[in-house]
Amino acid sequence: MNGFEAYQTYLAVKNHFSSKGYDFFKYNGKMKVSETKFQSRRDRFSFEKAAKRFKRDDFVKYLVANFSTSSAEWIGDLMNGKSEIAYKKWLKNLESLAYNFREELSLLHEREQNFNQLFAFDDGHPILYRMYMRHAVSINTLVILDDLVGFSKAWSKKDDMMLNDLIFLLDKYRPFIYTYNNIERTKYKQIVLDIFSS
């Protein structure tokens, strides 16, 4: 990967997470961009630095980790220590996905014994949403729970910009987690049953 290819990859992942119309997987991570325009960018050295440091697939993972968990979008911000920490944490979470899912569900169970109440709007936003906003529950757990029970469909019926932003993020993030991890629905369903039926 060279600097221009890193730039194309960055734009593809960024547009995937910020635009309804662009799908990284549908377009195979490709974007029409001008190499001449890239050469005139002041931040092109950040892309060249990224190209030396990462293979393309690893750079995609690095960008996904950061676009899904932080507000950093500029390549200069993405090539700093905070973004590196976010990437390492994301990789670690992905490597031990089932363990983390179980731990986060246990935490949710301590907060609420009734599984269905995690998604309910009794006291403002649902408990699951509040725990995610406090960084007590990861986006990975949200994706898996949504795939098991489909809570985002009910949440999307609410006229709530914050919930809509989260649902958009979940929809954009979902294909990446399934690309990088083999998620067996029955295994995760059993984890939910083990925790919430005890």
N, C-alpha and C positions, 0 to 999 in steps of 0.2 A: 504494500500500500504506500502510495506517495502522498504528499500534502494535498494535492487536488482531490485525490480519491477520499482522503480523510474528510475534506470539506464536503464532498458529495454525500458521504455517509452521515456526517453531522446534520446536514440539511434534511436528509431523508428521515432520520429519527426525530429531529426537532419538529418537522412538519407533521409527522405521524401523531405526535403527542399534542400538537397545537391546532391542527386543522381537521375538520370533519371530512373534508373531501379527499385527503391523502391517506392511503393505506400502504404502509411499508411493505407488507407481504404481497399485496396485490401487484405492486409495481416492482417487486423484488429489490427493494431498497435503492432504486434508481431515481435520479432527478436530472432534469435538463438544466445544466448550468454552464456558464461560459468560463473556460480556463483563463481567458484574458481578464475577465472580471475578477476572478480569484487572484490573479497575479497583482492586481491593483489594491487588494485588501490590505489594510494595515496589520490585521491579525493573522495573516497567512503563515507566519512563523509558528504560531500556536498549533496550526494544523500539521505543519511539517514536523514539529516536535511530537505530536500525537502519532504521526505515521511511523516515526522511528521507534516509538515505544510500544505500539500495539499492532497486532495482526487485525485485519478487518473485523472478524467475528468478535474478537475481544473488545475492540473499540465500540462495536454495536452494544455489547453487554455493558460496557462502561457508561455509555450514553443513556441506555435504558435505565440503569441503576440510578442515575442522577436525575433524569427527567421525570421518573416516577416517584422520587422521594424528596426532591428539593426544588427550589424555585430558580436555581442557577440555570441560565440558558446561554449566556455568552461563552464562547470557547475559552476565553481568558480565565473566566471564573471556574470553568469546568476542568482546567488543568492545574488546580491547586490542591493543597492538602486536605481540605474539607471534602472535596469531591472524591479524592482517593479513599478517604475513610468511608464515605457513603458506598463506594463501589465494593470495598472489602467486606463491609457489613452485609451488603446485598448478596454477594457471592456466598458468604457463610450461611446466610439465611436460606438460600436456595439449596445449598448442599445438605442441610439438615431440615428440610421443609416439613416433614412429618413430625419431627420432634418439636419444632417451633410452633406448628399448628396446634399440637397437643398442649404445649405450655400456655399459649395464648388463649386457648379455649378454657383451660383450667382457671386462668385469671378471670375470664368472662363469667365462668360458673360461680366463682367466689362473689362476684358482683351481683349476679342474677341467676337464681336456680332454674327458672323457667326459660327454656331455650327460645321459645317464640317471642318472649318479652325483649330479647336482644334487638329485635327489629321493629318494635312497636313505638308509636309516637305518643306515649302517655304523658311524659314530662318534657315536652319539646322534642329535640332531636333524639333518635334512638340511641340506646346504650352503646351499640356496636359502633355507630358513627362517632360518638363522644370519645370512646376508648381509642379509636383510630386517630382522632385529632390530638389526643394526648400521647401519641406514639407508643401506646401500650399494646396495640394490635397492628400488625403489618398489612401492607397491601396484598401480600400473598394470601394471608388468611381470609381477607375480604373476598378475593377472587374465588377461592375454593368454596367458601360459604355461599357465595352468590350462585355458583354452579350447582351446589347441592339443593338450595331452597329458592333461588330466584328472587331474593329480596329487592334487587334493584328495580324490578318492574313495578313493585308497589311504591318504592321510594320515588320513582320518576313521575308518578302521578301527583306528587306534592309540588306546589309552586314554590320551590326553594332553590335558590341559586347555588348555595353551598353543596347541597345534595346532588344537584345536577352536574356540578363540576366534578364531584367525586365519581359519579356514575360514568361520566365521559372518560375520566382517567382509567377506571376499571375496564371499560370496553377497549380502550387503546392499549392497556397493559396486558390484558388477558392472553392474546396470542403469543406474547414473548415468554410468559411463564410456562405455557404448554410446549413451546419450542425448546426451552432449555431444561425442562423437567418432565419426567413421565409421571403424571398424576393419575393414580387409580382411584376413581370415584368411590368404589366400595371400601377401600382402605380408609379414606377420610370420613366417609359416612359412619364407619364403625367407630372411629375415634370420637365423633360427636355422640354417638349412642353410648359409648363407654363412659364418657364424662357426664353427660346430662341425664343418664338414667340411674346414676349412682346416688 
